[in-house]
Amino acid sequence: MERHEQIEMIVAKFFSERRDINPYASADTMRALDHVIRNGLADGLARAASVWRSIYQEQSRRVGVLTRDNPLPDAQQMADLREDKRLADMLSARVSAVHALPAPANDRVYHRIRNNDQLLELLITTDYGLAVLADSIDRLGDGVTRDTAAQSREAFEQKIAELDAALKERSRLLSSVP
């Protein structure tokens, strides 16, 4: 291929990507949007984790300092305290998992072998599902207070289980790619 033919191909590729409405059109665009999506997902989960951390801190203040007159704290308060901390830790672990999500390899050899368009469409669908789940977890955290924490735990655990399944599905999509 002559040098001037390479330049024409590069220019044609540049303009075709500029007009393309698919945000995952090029590897560079895909990587940039992947980071934006991850940060957006992680932000919502981190906000929910901070809600549970603040509830945990408030609950620990209610338990108070052990004294000679009161050497053992209330068992129910301690159970609630452990549950609040466990939920906050679970959400923080999911924030780390979102940041560690795999991304498609940027290997030109495999770009010719695998069906990138189909993979990218699946990633778009999966990322949208993750965004909806993270947003619902974030919105669940908005209404939680110390008094309503006991009733909210089950809903959070259910949403976290759904999020785990979606994260595994996204990882599975990319792990089967050479």
C-alpha positions in Angstrom: 0.0 0.0 0.0 1.3 3.4 -1.0 1.8 6.1 1.6 -0.9 8.3 0.1 -3.4 5.4 0.2 -2.7 5.0 4.0 -3.4 8.7 4.6 -6.7 8.4 2.7 -7.7 5.4 4.8 -6.8 7.2 8.0 -8.8 10.3 7.0 -11.8 8.2 5.9 -11.7 6.3 9.2 -11.5 9.6 11.2 -14.5 11.1 9.4 -16.6 7.9 9.6 -16.0 7.8 13.4 -16.9 11.5 13.8 -20.3 10.9 12.1 -20.9 7.6 13.8 -23.6 7.8 16.5 -22.5 4.6 18.2 -20.5 5.7 21.3 -18.6 2.5 21.2 -17.5 3.0 17.6 -13.7 3.2 18.1 -11.5 1.6 20.7 -10.4 5.0 22.0 -14.0 6.2 22.3 -15.0 3.0 23.9 -12.3 3.1 26.5 -13.1 6.7 27.4 -16.8 6.0 27.8 -16.0 2.8 29.7 -14.2 5.0 32.3 -17.1 7.5 32.4 -19.6 4.7 32.9 -17.5 3.1 35.6 -17.1 6.3 37.5 -20.9 7.0 37.2 -21.7 3.6 38.5 -19.2 3.8 41.3 -20.4 7.3 42.4 -23.9 6.1 43.0 -22.8 3.0 44.9 -20.3 5.1 47.0 -23.1 7.5 47.9 -25.2 4.6 49.1 -22.2 3.2 51.1 -21.7 6.5 52.7 -25.4 6.6 53.8 -24.9 3.2 55.5 -21.6 4.3 57.0 -23.3 7.3 58.6 -26.1 5.2 59.9 -23.5 2.8 61.3 -21.7 5.7 63.0 -24.9 7.1 64.4 -25.9 3.7 65.7 -22.5 3.2 67.3 -22.9 6.5 69.2 -26.3 5.2 70.5 -24.7 2.1 71.8 -22.3 4.3 73.7 -19.3 3.5 75.8 -19.3 0.5 78.0 -19.2 1.2 81.7 -19.0 -0.7 84.9 -22.7 -0.2 85.4 -23.5 -1.2 81.8 -20.8 -3.7 80.8 -22.8 -5.4 78.0 -24.5 -3.5 75.2 -28.0 -4.3 74.0 -27.8 -7.4 71.8 -30.3 -6.0 69.3 -28.4 -2.8 69.0 -25.2 -4.7 68.4 -26.9 -6.9 65.7 -28.2 -3.8 64.0 -24.7 -2.2 64.2 -23.1 -5.3 62.6 -25.7 -5.3 59.8 -25.2 -1.7 59.0 -21.5 -2.1 58.8 -21.8 -5.2 56.7 -24.1 -3.4 54.2 -21.6 -0.4 54.0 -18.7 -2.8 53.4 -20.7 -4.7 50.8 -21.4 -1.5 48.9 -17.8 -0.4 49.2 -16.6 -3.7 47.8 -19.0 -3.3 44.8 -17.5 0.2 44.2 -14.1 -1.5 43.9 -15.5 -4.2 41.7 -17.0 -1.6 39.3 -13.6 0.1 39.1 -12.0 -3.2 38.3 -14.4 -4.3 35.6 -12.5 -5.8 32.6 -12.4 -3.8 29.3 -12.1 -5.2 25.8 -8.5 -5.7 24.8 -7.0 -3.2 22.3 -5.3 -5.9 20.2 -5.6 -5.3 16.4 -5.2 -9.0 15.7 -8.2 -10.0 17.6 -10.2 -7.1 16.2 -10.1 -9.0 12.9 -11.1 -12.3 14.4 -13.9 -11.5 16.8 -17.2 -9.9 16.0 -16.6 -6.5 17.7 -20.0 -5.0 16.7 -21.9 -7.7 18.5 -19.7 -7.6 21.5 -20.0 -3.8 21.8 -23.8 -4.0 21.5 -23.9 -6.5 24.3 -21.6 -4.2 26.4 -23.9 -1.3 25.8 -26.9 -3.3 26.9 -25.1 -4.7 30.0 -23.7 -1.3 31.0 -27.2 0.2 30.7 -28.5 -2.5 33.1 -25.7 -1.8 35.5 -26.4 1.9 35.4 -30.1 1.3 36.1 -29.2 -1.0 39.1 -26.6 1.5 40.5 -29.1 4.3 40.2 -31.8 2.3 42.0 -29.4 1.5 44.8 -28.4 5.2 45.0 -32.1 6.2 45.2 -32.8 3.6 47.8 -30.1 5.2 49.9 -31.8 8.6 49.8 -34.7 7.5 52.0 -32.8 5.5 54.6 -32.5 6.9 58.1 -31.5 5.3 61.4 -35.2 4.6 62.1 -36.0 3.0 58.7 -32.6 1.1 58.3 -34.0 -2.2 59.5 -36.8 -2.2 56.9 -34.4 -1.1 54.1 -31.8 -3.8 54.6 -33.7 -6.5 52.7 -34.3 -4.2 49.7 -30.6 -3.3 49.6 -29.5 -6.9 49.8 -31.8 -7.8 46.9 -30.5 -5.0 44.8 -26.9 -5.9 45.6 -27.5 -9.5 44.6 -28.9 -8.2 41.2 -25.9 -6.0 40.8 -23.6 -9.0 41.5 -25.3 -11.0 38.8 -25.0 -8.1 36.3 -21.3 -7.7 37.2 -20.7 -11.4 36.7 -22.6 -11.3 33.3 -20.5 -8.4 32.1 -17.2 -10.1 33.2 -18.4 -13.3 31.5 -19.0 -11.4 28.2 -15.4 -10.2 28.1 -13.8 -13.3 29.5 -15.0 -15.4 26.6 -13.4 -13.0 24.1 -9.9 -14.1 23.0 
